[in-house]
Amino acid sequence: MTHGHDHGSAATGQRLVLSIVITVAFVIGEAIAGYFAHSLALLSDAGHNFADALALVLSWYGIWMARKPSTQQRTFGYHRVGIFAALVNAVSLVVIALLIFWEAADRLGHPQPVHSAPMIVVALIAIGMNTSISLWLRREAQHDLNVRSAYVHMVGDAISAAGVVVAGIVVAFTGTSFADPIVSILIGLLILWSSWGILHESVNVLLESIPKGMDMDLVEHTIGGVPGVLAVHDLHVWTIGSGIIACSCHVTVGEQSIRGGQDVLRVLNSELKSRFGISHSTIQVEVEGCDPNDMYCIARAVRHEPALKHRH
């Protein structure tokens, strides 16, 4: 079956490609500057920027894959690729933070002289670059977990670059090198904090948990409140990919005409989509008083109730 969702516009893909090129070029320059300046804060920020480049690559790949049509083997298409990309991005942030903590601890025990001027200049450039890329991705990040993971990378790096500027100023005015590893630790904490939300949400999607902020009691109450529905059970709601929420359930109705049953299904689908954003629903209708395991009841239901399944 084919889904008409456009996950990640062509313009977003082009912005990601341009962002990748700019970020990779900057990482090379920042790493060189950090090496010659003996600045761990600058090197850690370069590492964070490199992770940003990988995050952008993964996000672009996720968008490209999600736009591919569904197949007989993958009837929902490739929308979960973007969720995997978000998960990998979040895990990479955690790994980078741990590496920064390790190196910062070593620097605190074995201080090294730091050159403040390259730190400040390069970090100011990083602030401008990351802020610009963040603004490019901001709109799409509001409703796409994959793009949001890259957006969080870029925002976090803009803030960490500001921290490098502060460390450079402290080193310049006090001459102490302790500000460099201390700021690096703060950058690591920021990275961990920024990665948690993406990590938690992507794992929830892969575990087919309910979408963030959804109230299942309200969903059940809404279904049960549709005229003609007597009861609802076996209710499941999960996220297929960013912006694609699915639902399946069994509803019990009284004996009625096929047209009446179709009217109930139409209202159910409309309510689920308008109130909860559920765009894919599979609803099985059961006639009141019928035992699903009773062959006679099944045959009777086929004659008197609407089609057992309706997919929207």
ZIHU-V503930 format. One record per helix or strand of 3 or more residues. SS is the DSSP state (h for helix, s for strand). FROM is the first residue (numbers start at 1). LEN is the number of residues. Records with the same first field share a line. If there is no record, write none. Layout:
BEGIN
SS: FROM-LEN + FROM-LEN
END
This chain:
BEGIN
h: 10-28 + 40-27 + 80-30 + 116-26 + 145-30 + 178-29 + 216-9 + 258-19 + 295-10
s: 229-13 + 244-10 + 278-10 + 309-3
END
